[in-house]
Amino acid sequence: MIKLVVSLAAVVMLAGCQTAYYSTMEKLGIEKRDILVDRVDDAKDSQGEAQEEFRSALERLDSMLSIDGGELEENYKALKDDYEASKKSAEQVRERIDAVDDVAQDLFDEWNEELEQYSNETLRRQSERQLRETERRYSRLIATMERAAGKMDPVLAKLQDNVLYLKHNLNAQAITAIRGEFDTLQADIRVLIEEMETAISESNEFIEAMNSGG
């Protein structure tokens, strides 16, 4: 339900400013921390989807290394589609990481400001400790997400190189040429997938901590 409301409220943000968006969400009973959890979950999902797209492109390229010349053009078109899908998924990952960081910074700014509103010093200190712990967990999460995202560009560049080369060289010599680069690309994609698995795991831990009141 929160995802649906957040999606609908995003329309408001497009028509106005971030402040109006947050105001609308608060009227619906959804605070910034809820939005942050939702966006972390979305970013986690996009990383999972990107993993599958990169894995599919690698498997497609692998299969091309052992096919007959007559099948090259058909498989080239499929590889090109896989590359475009991987590129689109990578863009979505970056957009969702940016969306996570936007609301996280707004949440922390608001939380810091509200610390000054306490009249009870004990409660203020407890809230500040909770804020610092949340900031610490978030810093680790965003660093992991960004590190995984940073592995995407080199992989996309190598995939693009292979697609461009095959576009004009659909023959056995082209297969021989890209075979020499395949092991490196395979290793890069495996590292990327492992980094994304780490980011997904960190995301789950962050979401669990936020939902438990951390």
N, C-alpha and C positions, 0 to 999 in steps of 0.2 A: 504493500500500500504506500509506503514512504517513497519507493522508487517512482510510482505513478504520480504522486503529488509533486515530487521534485521535478519530474519531467514536464508536468503541466506548468509549474511555476517558472520553469526556464523560459517559457514563452514570454512571461512578464519581464524577465531580465533582458530579453532581446529588444523589447519595446521600451525599456527604461534603463535604470542604472542598477548597480549591484545592491545599493542600499534599499531600493524598492523591492528587489528580489528577496532579500533577507527579511524585510518587513512583512512581505506577503507570507513567507514561510512561517514566521513567528506567529502570525495570526492564525495559522493552521496548526499551531502547536508543534512545529518542527524547528528545532534550534540548530545553530551552526554545527554543533558536534554531531547531530544526526545527519546533516548534509555531508560532513566530512566522512563519516562511516560509509555512507552510500557511495560517495565518489571513490573511496578506496576500494570498495567492492567492485565498482565498475572498472577501475583501472586493473584490478586483479583479473577480471573476466577478459579484458582486452589483451592482457599478456598471455592468457591461456589460448586465446584465439590466434595470436601471433605465433605462438609456438607451433601450432598445427599447420599454419600456412608455410612457415619456414621449413618444417619437417617435410611437408608435401613437395615443396620445390626441390629439396635435396633428393628425395626419393625419385622424383621425375628425372632429374639429371642423372642419377645413378642408373636408372633403367635405360637411358639413352646411350650409355657407354657400351651396351651389348646388343643393340638392335641392328637390323639390316638397313641399308641405305634407303630403301623404299618407304620405310616407316619414319624417316627422320623429320619430314615436314610436319606431319601430324603431331609428333611428339614435341617438336619445336614450338608449335602453337600452344600446346598444353603447358609447356614450361614457361612460355611468355605470360600466360594467364596466371600461373602460379607466382611468378615474379611480381606481377601487378597486384595480386591479392596480398602478397607479403608486404609490399610497399604501402598499400592502403592500411593494413593492420598496424604497421609500424607508425604511421601518421596518427592513427587512433590512439595508440599507446601513449605517444607524446602528448596529445591533446588532453587525455584523461589524467596524466601525471600533472600537467599544468593546472587542470581544474582542481585536483586534490590540493596542490600547494596554495592556490588562491584562497580557498576556503579555510585551509589550516592557518595561514597567516592572519586572516581576518578573525578567526576564532581566538588565536593567541593574543592579538591586539585587544580584543574586547575583554578577554579574561584578565589581562594585566590592568586595564582601566578599572574594571569592577573591583579589583582588590582594594582600591582606594575608598570604596564605598562602605566597607565593613566598619561597624562600630565595635564589634567583638573581635579582639586581637587574636584570640585562640582560633576562632573560625577562619580568620584571615590567613593566619600562618598555615593552617591545614589546607586551605584552598590553594595557597601559593605552592606548597609542596606538591600537591596534586598536579598543578599546572606545570611545574618544572619536570615532573616525571613524564607527563604526557608529551611535553616538548622533546624530552630525551628519546622517548620511544619513536616519536614522529621523525626526528632527525635521522635515526637509524633506518627507518622505513623509506624515507624519501631518497636517502643516499643509495640504498639497495635498488630501488626502482630506477633511479637515474643511471646507476652503473649498468644494469641490465639493458636499459634503453640505449646506452652508449655503444653496446655491442652490435646493435642492429645495422648501423650505417656501413661498417666495413663488409658485413655479410651482403647487404643489398648491393653494394658496389661490385662485389665479385659476381653475384648473380646477374647483375646488369651486363657485366663484361661478357659473360658466357652467352647470354641471350643475344647481345649485339653481334658477337662473333658468329654464332650459329645462323643468324638472320641472313648473312651473306655467304655462308660456307656450309651448306647442308650436304656434307659429304663425309667419307670415312676419314679424311685428313683432319677435318674439324673435330671429330670425335677423339682422334689421337691427341690433338692439341689440348682439348679441355680435360682429357683424362689426367694429364700431368698436374692440373690445378685442383682436381677433385678432392684429393686427400686433405689439402689445406682448407678448402671450403667446408668439407665435412667436419673437420676439427673445430672450425670457427662456429658452425651452427650448433654443434654439441655444447660448446662453452656457453653460447647464447641461451640455449634451452636450460642449461643448468643454472645460469644466473637468473633467469626468469622463474625457475622453480623456487629459488631462494627468495625472490621478491614476493611470489605468491604466498609462500609460507609466512614471511614477515607480515604480509597484509592480513592473513588470517589471525595471527597473534595480536596484531594491532586492533582489529575489529572486535575480537573477543575481549580484549582489555577495556576498550571503550564501552562496549555493551554491558560490561560488568561494573561500570561506574569508575573505571580507572582513568 
